[in-house]
Amino acid sequence: MSVKASVSITDQQDEFTRQLVADGQYASVSAVVQRGLELVRSEKEREAAELAALQAFFAERASGPFVSVEDGRRRTEDMIAAKIRAQRV
């Protein structure tokens, strides 16, 4: 089902949109606008999924064991040293 809507675009956007249609990349100006809206929707869904994943990650980390600053530094230094040794091989 489609719904008619009136939108305002700049002269540059109009020129670009009409060029896409003239080049045969889209059937109509409406098709270009619809594709743009689909891209925005897709981007918002991806951002929501990323946010949910980060929230789940931090929730899991918050419920797990914590290490002291000293232990964290030691672990980081050990990882760096291991990477340096691996690059020398």
N, CA, C and O atoms as CSV, one atom per row, in Angstrom:
chain,resi,resn,atom,element,x,y,z
A,1,MET,N,N,0.839,-1.164,0.000
A,1,MET,CA,C,0.000,0.000,0.000
A,1,MET,C,C,0.893,1.237,0.000
A,1,MET,O,O,1.916,1.259,0.683
A,2,SER,N,N,0.526,2.240,-0.739
A,2,SER,CA,C,1.303,3.466,-0.695
A,2,SER,C,C,0.436,4.628,-0.249
A,2,SER,O,O,-0.781,4.637,-0.433
A,3,VAL,N,N,1.093,5.594,0.336
A,3,VAL,CA,C,0.429,6.778,0.858
A,3,VAL,C,C,1.045,7.982,0.171
A,3,VAL,O,O,2.268,8.089,0.081
A,4,LYS,N,N,0.226,8.870,-0.303
A,4,LYS,CA,C,0.737,10.097,-0.918
A,4,LYS,C,C,1.177,11.047,0.188
A,4,LYS,O,O,0.494,11.225,1.197
A,5,ALA,N,N,2.345,11.654,-0.038
A,5,ALA,CA,C,2.853,12.630,0.917
A,5,ALA,C,C,3.542,13.732,0.130
A,5,ALA,O,O,4.129,13.491,-0.924
A,6,SER,N,N,3.462,14.900,0.642
A,6,SER,CA,C,4.133,16.034,0.018
A,6,SER,C,C,5.402,16.317,0.804
A,6,SER,O,O,5.366,16.468,2.025
A,7,VAL,N,N,6.531,16.387,0.094
A,7,VAL,CA,C,7.794,16.700,0.760
A,7,VAL,C,C,8.459,17.863,0.043
A,7,VAL,O,O,8.263,18.066,-1.155
A,8,SER,N,N,9.232,18.609,0.777
A,8,SER,CA,C,9.997,19.702,0.194
A,8,SER,C,C,11.468,19.297,0.170
A,8,SER,O,O,12.005,18.785,1.152
A,9,ILE,N,N,12.103,19.538,-0.973
A,9,ILE,CA,C,13.529,19.263,-1.098
A,9,ILE,C,C,14.196,20.503,-1.682
A,9,ILE,O,O,13.547,21.356,-2.290
A,10,THR,N,N,15.503,20.578,-1.482
A,10,THR,CA,C,16.240,21.726,-2.005
A,10,THR,C,C,16.389,21.599,-3.517
A,10,THR,O,O,16.155,20.536,-4.092
A,11,ASP,N,N,16.781,22.694,-4.145
A,11,ASP,CA,C,17.025,22.666,-5.592
A,11,ASP,C,C,18.116,21.662,-5.936
A,11,ASP,O,O,18.013,20.958,-6.941
A,12,GLN,N,N,19.155,21.586,-5.119
A,12,GLN,CA,C,20.244,20.628,-5.362
A,12,GLN,C,C,19.744,19.196,-5.233
A,12,GLN,O,O,20.096,18.342,-6.046
A,13,GLN,N,N,18.933,18.927,-4.226
A,13,GLN,CA,C,18.376,17.583,-4.065
A,13,GLN,C,C,17.478,17.232,-5.238
A,13,GLN,O,O,17.497,16.098,-5.716
A,14,ASP,N,N,16.695,18.190,-5.705
A,14,ASP,CA,C,15.822,17.958,-6.851
A,14,ASP,C,C,16.643,17.633,-8.093
A,14,ASP,O,O,16.342,16.688,-8.823
A,15,GLU,N,N,17.676,18.424,-8.319
A,15,GLU,CA,C,18.541,18.186,-9.486
A,15,GLU,C,C,19.180,16.798,-9.412
A,15,GLU,O,O,19.197,16.060,-10.397
A,16,PHE,N,N,19.700,16.454,-8.246
A,16,PHE,CA,C,20.333,15.151,-8.063
A,16,PHE,C,C,19.328,14.019,-8.282
A,16,PHE,O,O,19.619,13.039,-8.969
A,17,THR,N,N,18.154,14.167,-7.695
A,17,THR,CA,C,17.115,13.152,-7.812
A,17,THR,C,C,16.698,12.954,-9.265
A,17,THR,O,O,16.584,11.824,-9.742
A,18,ARG,N,N,16.475,14.054,-9.955
A,18,ARG,CA,C,16.064,13.970,-11.356
A,18,ARG,C,C,17.170,13.384,-12.235
A,18,ARG,O,O,16.886,12.705,-13.222
A,19,GLN,N,N,18.415,13.643,-11.881
A,19,GLN,CA,C,19.523,13.050,-12.640
A,19,GLN,C,C,19.563,11.535,-12.437
A,19,GLN,O,O,19.838,10.792,-13.379
A,20,LEU,N,N,19.295,11.079,-11.230
A,20,LEU,CA,C,19.238,9.633,-10.970
A,20,LEU,C,C,18.159,8.977,-11.819
A,20,LEU,O,O,18.353,7.887,-12.357
A,21,VAL,N,N,17.021,9.652,-11.932
A,21,VAL,CA,C,15.916,9.134,-12.749
A,21,VAL,C,C,16.306,9.174,-14.226
A,21,VAL,O,O,16.076,8.209,-14.955
A,22,ALA,N,N,16.894,10.281,-14.666
A,22,ALA,CA,C,17.299,10.407,-16.070
A,22,ALA,C,C,18.350,9.367,-16.444
A,22,ALA,O,O,18.366,8.879,-17.574
A,23,ASP,N,N,19.224,9.026,-15.507
A,23,ASP,CA,C,20.258,8.016,-15.749
A,23,ASP,C,C,19.702,6.601,-15.731
A,23,ASP,O,O,20.412,5.643,-16.037
A,24,GLY,N,N,18.426,6.473,-15.373
A,24,GLY,CA,C,17.795,5.154,-15.340
A,24,GLY,C,C,18.049,4.363,-14.075
A,24,GLY,O,O,17.740,3.173,-14.012
A,25,GLN,N,N,18.609,5.012,-13.066
A,25,GLN,CA,C,18.890,4.299,-11.820
A,25,GLN,C,C,17.628,4.096,-10.985
A,25,GLN,O,O,17.540,3.158,-10.193
A,26,TYR,N,N,16.662,4.975,-11.171
A,26,TYR,CA,C,15.380,4.871,-10.475
A,26,TYR,C,C,14.270,5.189,-11.465
A,26,TYR,O,O,14.480,5.925,-12.430
A,27,ALA,N,N,13.103,4.639,-11.226
A,27,ALA,CA,C,11.974,4.830,-12.133
A,27,ALA,C,C,11.331,6.196,-11.981
A,27,ALA,O,O,10.738,6.714,-12.927
A,28,SER,N,N,11.446,6.786,-10.790
A,28,SER,CA,C,10.769,8.062,-10.546
A,28,SER,C,C,11.409,8.765,-9.358
A,28,SER,O,O,12.195,8.179,-8.613
A,29,VAL,N,N,11.053,10.032,-9.202
A,29,VAL,CA,C,11.503,10.791,-8.038
A,29,VAL,C,C,10.990,10.119,-6.770
A,29,VAL,O,O,11.702,10.045,-5.768
A,30,SER,N,N,9.767,9.634,-6.815
A,30,SER,CA,C,9.203,8.935,-5.650
A,30,SER,C,C,10.052,7.726,-5.269
A,30,SER,O,O,10.261,7.454,-4.087
A,31,ALA,N,N,10.536,7.006,-6.271
A,31,ALA,CA,C,11.365,5.826,-5.996
A,31,ALA,C,C,12.667,6.225,-5.304
A,31,ALA,O,O,13.149,5.504,-4.431
A,32,VAL,N,N,13.233,7.359,-5.683
A,32,VAL,CA,C,14.456,7.848,-5.037
A,32,VAL,C,C,14.172,8.189,-3.577
A,32,VAL,O,O,14.928,7.804,-2.685
A,33,VAL,N,N,13.082,8.911,-3.340
A,33,VAL,CA,C,12.716,9.293,-1.971
A,33,VAL,C,C,12.427,8.042,-1.142
A,33,VAL,O,O,12.841,7.959,0.014
A,34,GLN,N,N,11.722,7.073,-1.719
A,34,GLN,CA,C,11.426,5.831,-0.991
A,34,GLN,C,C,12.715,5.111,-0.612
A,34,GLN,O,O,12.845,4.604,0.502
A,35,ARG,N,N,13.673,5.067,-1.550
A,35,ARG,CA,C,14.954,4.406,-1.267
A,35,ARG,C,C,15.682,5.136,-0.138
A,35,ARG,O,O,16.267,4.507,0.743
A,36,GLY,N,N,15.640,6.464,-0.176
A,36,GLY,CA,C,16.264,7.240,0.893
A,36,GLY,C,C,15.659,6.935,2.247
A,36,GLY,O,O,16.378,6.796,3.236
A,37,LEU,N,N,14.338,6.829,2.297
A,37,LEU,CA,C,13.665,6.503,3.554
A,37,LEU,C,C,14.013,5.095,4.027
A,37,LEU,O,O,14.165,4.862,5.226
A,38,GLU,N,N,14.140,4.162,3.094
A,38,GLU,CA,C,14.531,2.799,3.458
A,38,GLU,C,C,15.942,2.780,4.040
A,38,GLU,O,O,16.218,2.047,4.991
A,39,LEU,N,N,16.833,3.588,3.467
A,39,LEU,CA,C,18.194,3.665,4.000
A,39,LEU,C,C,18.204,4.245,5.408
A,39,LEU,O,O,18.945,3.766,6.267
A,40,VAL,N,N,17.394,5.266,5.656
A,40,VAL,CA,C,17.303,5.855,6.991
A,40,VAL,C,C,16.748,4.822,7.971
A,40,VAL,O,O,17.264,4.677,9.079
A,41,ARG,N,N,15.693,4.099,7.564
A,41,ARG,CA,C,15.112,3.068,8.429
A,41,ARG,C,C,16.147,1.993,8.754
A,41,ARG,O,O,16.290,1.585,9.907
A,42,SER,N,N,16.863,1.544,7.734
A,42,SER,CA,C,17.886,0.516,7.915
A,42,SER,C,C,18.982,0.991,8.867
A,42,SER,O,O,19.432,0.243,9.735
A,43,GLU,N,N,19.402,2.233,8.693
A,43,GLU,CA,C,20.422,2.804,9.565
A,43,GLU,C,C,19.942,2.860,11.012
A,43,GLU,O,O,20.694,2.527,11.928
A,44,LYS,N,N,18.700,3.277,11.223
A,44,LYS,CA,C,18.146,3.363,12.576
A,44,LYS,C,C,18.044,1.973,13.212
A,44,LYS,O,O,18.329,1.810,14.398
A,45,GLU,N,N,17.639,0.976,12.424
A,45,GLU,CA,C,17.554,-0.395,12.947
A,45,GLU,C,C,18.937,-0.912,13.328
A,45,GLU,O,O,19.099,-1.575,14.353
A,46,ARG,N,N,19.946,-0.603,12.489
A,46,ARG,CA,C,21.316,-1.032,12.789
A,46,ARG,C,C,21.812,-0.363,14.057
A,46,ARG,O,O,22.426,-1.012,14.904
A,47,GLU,N,N,21.550,0.939,14.196
A,47,GLU,CA,C,21.959,1.657,15.403
A,47,GLU,C,C,21.285,1.075,16.637
A,47,GLU,O,O,21.925,0.931,17.679
A,48,ALA,N,N,20.008,0.739,16.538
A,48,ALA,CA,C,19.282,0.152,17.671
A,48,ALA,C,C,19.870,-1.209,18.036
A,48,ALA,O,O,20.004,-1.536,19.215
A,49,ALA,N,N,20.219,-1.999,17.025
A,49,ALA,CA,C,20.807,-3.314,17.290
A,49,ALA,C,C,22.182,-3.176,17.936
A,49,ALA,O,O,22.522,-3.931,18.846
A,50,GLU,N,N,22.971,-2.214,17.467
A,50,GLU,CA,C,24.285,-1.976,18.063
A,50,GLU,C,C,24.154,-1.517,19.510
A,50,GLU,O,O,24.910,-1.957,20.376
A,51,LEU,N,N,23.197,-0.634,19.771
A,51,LEU,CA,C,22.978,-0.150,21.133
A,51,LEU,C,C,22.550,-1.300,22.044
A,51,LEU,O,O,23.031,-1.417,23.171
A,52,ALA,N,N,21.650,-2.143,21.554
A,52,ALA,CA,C,21.198,-3.291,22.349
A,52,ALA,C,C,22.367,-4.235,22.647
A,52,ALA,O,O,22.482,-4.760,23.754
A,53,ALA,N,N,23.224,-4.443,21.656
A,53,ALA,CA,C,24.386,-5.315,21.856
A,53,ALA,C,C,25.340,-4.714,22.886
A,53,ALA,O,O,25.866,-5.430,23.738
A,54,LEU,N,N,25.564,-3.414,22.810
A,54,LEU,CA,C,26.428,-2.761,23.799
A,54,LEU,C,C,25.826,-2.828,25.201
A,54,LEU,O,O,26.532,-3.079,26.177
A,55,GLN,N,N,24.524,-2.603,25.290
A,55,GLN,CA,C,23.871,-2.674,26.596
A,55,GLN,C,C,23.971,-4.082,27.175
A,55,GLN,O,O,24.208,-4.246,28.372
A,56,ALA,N,N,23.793,-5.092,26.336
A,56,ALA,CA,C,23.915,-6.481,26.796
A,56,ALA,C,C,25.346,-6.775,27.234
A,56,ALA,O,O,25.572,-7.437,28.247
A,57,PHE,N,N,26.313,-6.274,26.456
A,57,PHE,CA,C,27.723,-6.477,26.800
A,57,PHE,C,C,28.033,-5.866,28.156
A,57,PHE,O,O,28.630,-6.516,29.015
A,58,PHE,N,N,27.624,-4.606,28.351
A,58,PHE,CA,C,27.927,-3.945,29.621
A,58,PHE,C,C,27.168,-4.574,30.786
A,58,PHE,O,O,27.684,-4.629,31.902
A,59,ALA,N,N,25.963,-5.043,30.540
A,59,ALA,CA,C,25.218,-5.720,31.603
A,59,ALA,C,C,25.930,-7.007,32.005
A,59,ALA,O,O,26.019,-7.334,33.188
A,60,GLU,N,N,26.433,-7.727,31.016
A,60,GLU,CA,C,27.172,-8.971,31.300
A,60,GLU,C,C,28.457,-8.664,32.058
A,60,GLU,O,O,28.797,-9.349,33.022
A,61,ARG,N,N,29.169,-7.627,31.615
A,61,ARG,CA,C,30.415,-7.248,32.288
A,61,ARG,C,C,30.139,-6.784,33.718
A,61,ARG,O,O,30.920,-7.072,34.626
A,62,ALA,N,N,29.044,-6.075,33.920
A,62,ALA,CA,C,28.733,-5.566,35.260
A,62,ALA,C,C,28.416,-6.696,36.224
A,62,ALA,O,O,28.630,-6.564,37.429
A,63,SER,N,N,27.908,-7.803,35.704
A,63,SER,CA,C,27.568,-8.918,36.586
A,63,SER,C,C,28.728,-9.899,36.744
A,63,SER,O,O,28.622,-10.863,37.502
A,64,GLY,N,N,29.822,-9.664,36.041
A,64,GLY,CA,C,30.971,-10.563,36.103
A,64,GLY,C,C,31.992,-10.107,37.121
A,64,GLY,O,O,31.783,-9.130,37.840
A,65,PRO,N,N,33.100,-10.828,37.173
A,65,PRO,CA,C,34.146,-10.472,38.131
A,65,PRO,C,C,34.882,-9.196,37.700
A,65,PRO,O,O,35.062,-8.940,36.509
A,66,PHE,N,N,35.296,-8.418,38.678
A,66,PHE,CA,C,36.064,-7.208,38.425
A,66,PHE,C,C,37.513,-7.464,38.799
A,66,PHE,O,O,37.807,-8.258,39.693
A,67,VAL,N,N,38.402,-6.792,38.114
A,67,VAL,CA,C,39.827,-6.904,38.441
A,67,VAL,C,C,40.303,-5.552,38.944
A,67,VAL,O,O,39.744,-4.509,38.606
A,68,SER,N,N,41.341,-5.593,39.755
A,68,SER,CA,C,41.896,-4.350,40.284
A,68,SER,C,C,42.615,-3.600,39.162
A,68,SER,O,O,42.909,-4.164,38.108
A,69,VAL,N,N,42.888,-2.336,39.407
A,69,VAL,CA,C,43.618,-1.529,38.432
A,69,VAL,C,C,44.985,-2.146,38.175
A,69,VAL,O,O,45.430,-2.234,37.030
A,70,GLU,N,N,45.646,-2.570,39.240
A,70,GLU,CA,C,46.967,-3.168,39.083
A,70,GLU,C,C,46.899,-4.441,38.241
A,70,GLU,O,O,47.724,-4.650,37.351
A,71,ASP,N,N,45.927,-5.275,38.524
A,71,ASP,CA,C,45.777,-6.517,37.764
A,71,ASP,C,C,45.433,-6.219,36.300
A,71,ASP,O,O,45.927,-6.888,35.393
A,72,GLY,N,N,44.593,-5.222,36.082
A,72,GLY,CA,C,44.254,-4.835,34.713
A,72,GLY,C,C,45.472,-4.347,33.955
A,72,GLY,O,O,45.670,-4.706,32.795
A,73,ARG,N,N,46.287,-3.532,34.601
A,73,ARG,CA,C,47.521,-3.046,33.967
A,73,ARG,C,C,48.456,-4.203,33.654
A,73,ARG,O,O,49.026,-4.268,32.565
A,74,ARG,N,N,48.614,-5.117,34.604
A,74,ARG,CA,C,49.504,-6.259,34.398
A,74,ARG,C,C,49.026,-7.100,33.223
A,74,ARG,O,O,49.823,-7.515,32.381
A,75,ARG,N,N,47.716,-7.352,33.170
A,75,ARG,CA,C,47.161,-8.136,32.066
A,75,ARG,C,C,47.387,-7.430,30.726
A,75,ARG,O,O,47.729,-8.068,29.730
A,76,THR,N,N,47.197,-6.127,30.712
A,76,THR,CA,C,47.397,-5.365,29.482
A,76,THR,C,C,48.866,-5.427,29.063
A,76,THR,O,O,49.169,-5.655,27.892
A,77,GLU,N,N,49.765,-5.227,30.006
A,77,GLU,CA,C,51.196,-5.290,29.694
A,77,GLU,C,C,51.581,-6.681,29.194
A,77,GLU,O,O,52.386,-6.805,28.271
A,78,ASP,N,N,51.016,-7.721,29.793
A,78,ASP,CA,C,51.288,-9.089,29.348
A,78,ASP,C,C,50.796,-9.312,27.921
A,78,ASP,O,O,51.477,-9.950,27.119
A,79,MET,N,N,49.612,-8.785,27.605
A,79,MET,CA,C,49.082,-8.935,26.242
A,79,MET,C,C,49.952,-8.207,25.234
A,79,MET,O,O,50.224,-8.731,24.154
A,80,ILE,N,N,50.394,-6.995,25.581
A,80,ILE,CA,C,51.257,-6.228,24.682
A,80,ILE,C,C,52.576,-6.968,24.468
A,80,ILE,O,O,53.051,-7.082,23.338
A,81,ALA,N,N,53.153,-7.459,25.530
A,81,ALA,CA,C,54.413,-8.200,25.422
A,81,ALA,C,C,54.242,-9.444,24.546
A,81,ALA,O,O,55.115,-9.760,23.738
A,82,ALA,N,N,53.133,-10.140,24.704
A,82,ALA,CA,C,52.882,-11.331,23.885
A,82,ALA,C,C,52.741,-10.965,22.410
A,82,ALA,O,O,53.232,-11.690,21.545
A,83,LYS,N,N,52.080,-9.854,22.116
A,83,LYS,CA,C,51.933,-9.404,20.726
A,83,LYS,C,C,53.290,-9.043,20.128
A,83,LYS,O,O,53.574,-9.363,18.974
A,84,ILE,N,N,54.119,-8.378,20.921
A,84,ILE,CA,C,55.456,-8.006,20.442
A,84,ILE,C,C,56.280,-9.257,20.166
A,84,ILE,O,O,56.958,-9.334,19.142
A,85,ARG,N,N,56.232,-10.226,21.056
A,85,ARG,CA,C,56.957,-11.491,20.840
A,85,ARG,C,C,56.458,-12.195,19.590
A,85,ARG,O,O,57.255,-12.747,18.831
A,86,ALA,N,N,55.146,-12.184,19.365
A,86,ALA,CA,C,54.556,-12.867,18.201
A,86,ALA,C,C,54.977,-12.187,16.900
A,86,ALA,O,O,55.118,-12.858,15.877
A,87,GLN,N,N,55.177,-10.879,16.919
A,87,GLN,CA,C,55.582,-10.160,15.708
A,87,GLN,C,C,57.043,-10.415,15.363
A,87,GLN,O,O,57.435,-10.310,14.201
A,88,ARG,N,N,57.829,-10.740,16.342
A,88,ARG,CA,C,59.264,-10.992,16.116
A,88,ARG,C,C,59.514,-12.335,15.449
A,88,ARG,O,O,60.574,-12.558,14.863
A,89,VAL,N,N,58.538,-13.226,15.538
A,89,VAL,CA,C,58.715,-14.578,14.985
A,89,VAL,C,C,58.611,-14.573,13.489
A,89,VAL,O,O,58.735,-15.623,12.858
